[in-house]
Amino acid sequence: MDNVNTSRSESLGQRIRKAGKLASGERAVADYLQRHPEEAAISSAAKLGELTGTSDATVIRTARKLGFDGLNDLKRSLVDHLARRRDPAQVLDDRVQRLRPEHGVLQPVIDAGLTLLGDVPALIDSTDWTRAVATLNDAGHVWTYGIGPSAAIADHLALSLRRAGKPADSWTATGFRLADELLRLQPAHAVVVIAPLRVFREIGIVLGHAHRIGARSVLLTEAIDEAGETQADTVLPLPDSTEGAANELIAPLTILHALVLELVAAERTSAVEQYQRLNELRTEIAGTDLDISRLPEGP
């Protein structure tokens, strides 16, 4: 039976997970819908078949297998999704509505976070991941950028990179102040931009400036349709956080932590030495020995 018993309030991601095993052509269509919702919302079945290397019949069959009445029903759902993602108030209201406070909120939020992180491996291509790691590893200096809540992630990434021995600083400015920050960017540098829900104008400007001067860039976002309009060298897709109660910063924080650990693993000795120097400076500042266990001596 192709149709899936789904609620009208279920998101595309939820429908895809609920549909279970999809045929290869259906999976190609479903993946495209998740990665390019804006393009899919204005495309015909024939166009979607062409874009996914399948057929219009496969597109229609996939839509029905995901619980939609047909392609038009699917496209209306995509338009609604895109509109919600652009409205923080609507995103918050949707998250609260999915919860049932009388039964407790903590566990559903944890479950939503686990589900969100579980979607990450299927979204990030191994080639893109390798390119992102190389971008940070080869850079003489890494600049991180985020707006609003994402600014905290940018600050944290820069701090983590410095502690691992990689020169890094964060930008969080908007408007004219951002122009002064961009003057510090050099061709040998790299930029990491965190933009979970929206690719704002400033983000496009940062990525465009990096491209013009020859600096490499990495963009993390779930707004893949908007990412395509930027000049980011590497895009790491984020899972759709608007469909559940999980915060949109959980996935980028985890992904960036993994990126830092990749760098540390490649230069383990120097990274550990950097942390030891950090401990020594903390001890000097504290004026007393810190309660720190000693690393075992090497062979």
ZITA-V319412 format. One record per pair of residues at least 24 apart in sequence whose C-alpha atoms are under 7 Angstrom apart, sorted by the first residue. I is the first residue (numbers start at 1). J is the second residue. D is the distance in Angstrom with one decimal. If there is no record, write none. Layout:
BEGIN
{{I	J	D} {I	J	D}}
END
This chain:
BEGIN
{{2	64	6.3} {2	65	4.6} {3	64	5.5} {3	65	4.8} {3	66	6.7} {3	67	5.1} {4	65	6.0} {4	66	6.0} {4	67	4.6} {5	67	6.4} {6	67	5.9} {11	243	5.7} {15	66	5.5} {16	66	6.2} {19	65	6.8} {19	66	6.0} {25	54	5.9} {25	58	6.7} {26	58	6.3} {26	62	5.3} {28	52	6.0} {29	59	6.4} {35	224	5.9} {36	224	6.2} {36	225	5.3} {37	78	6.0} {37	225	6.7} {38	225	5.8} {41	75	4.7} {41	78	5.9} {41	79	6.3} {85	197	6.3} {85	242	6.6} {86	198	6.9} {91	242	5.9} {95	244	5.8} {95	245	4.8} {109	245	5.4} {109	246	5.7} {112	244	5.9} {112	245	5.7} {112	246	5.1} {113	246	4.8} {116	239	6.3} {116	241	6.9} {117	251	6.0} {119	239	6.1} {120	238	6.7} {120	239	6.2} {123	237	6.0} {124	236	5.9} {124	237	6.2} {128	234	6.3} {128	236	6.9} {132	218	6.3} {132	234	6.5} {133	259	6.3} {135	190	6.6} {135	216	6.4} {136	190	6.5} {137	263	6.5} {139	188	5.8} {139	189	4.9} {139	190	5.5} {140	188	5.7} {140	189	5.3} {141	167	5.0} {141	168	5.5} {141	189	4.8} {141	190	6.4} {142	167	6.3} {142	168	4.6} {142	169	6.6} {142	189	5.8} {142	190	4.8} {142	191	5.8} {143	168	5.7} {143	169	5.2} {143	170	5.4} {143	171	6.9} {143	190	6.2} {143	191	4.8} {143	192	6.3} {144	169	6.4} {144	170	4.6} {144	171	6.0} {144	191	5.7} {144	192	4.7} {144	193	5.8} {145	170	5.8} {145	171	4.8} {145	172	5.9} {145	192	6.3} {145	193	4.8} {145	194	6.3} {146	171	7.0} {146	172	5.6} {146	193	6.0} {146	194	5.2} {146	195	6.5} {147	172	5.9} {150	194	6.1} {150	195	6.8} {153	253	6.5} {154	194	7.0} {157	256	6.9} {161	260	6.4} {163	274	6.4} {163	275	6.2} {164	264	6.4} {164	271	4.7} {164	274	6.3} {165	271	5.8} {165	274	6.0} {174	202	6.7} {186	215	6.5} {187	213	5.6} {187	214	4.8} {187	215	4.3} {188	215	6.0} {189	215	5.5} {189	216	6.9} {190	215	5.5} {190	216	4.8} {190	217	5.5} {191	216	6.4} {191	217	4.6} {191	218	6.3} {192	217	5.8} {192	218	4.8} {192	219	6.0} {193	218	6.2} {193	219	4.8} {193	220	6.3} {194	219	6.2} {194	220	5.1} {194	221	6.6} {195	220	6.0} {195	221	5.0} {196	220	6.7} {196	221	4.4} {196	222	5.5} {196	248	6.2} {196	249	7.0} {197	221	6.5} {197	222	5.9} {197	223	5.8} {198	223	6.0} {199	223	7.0} {199	226	6.2} {199	227	6.8} {204	230	5.5} {207	231	5.7} {207	232	5.6} {220	252	6.8}}
END
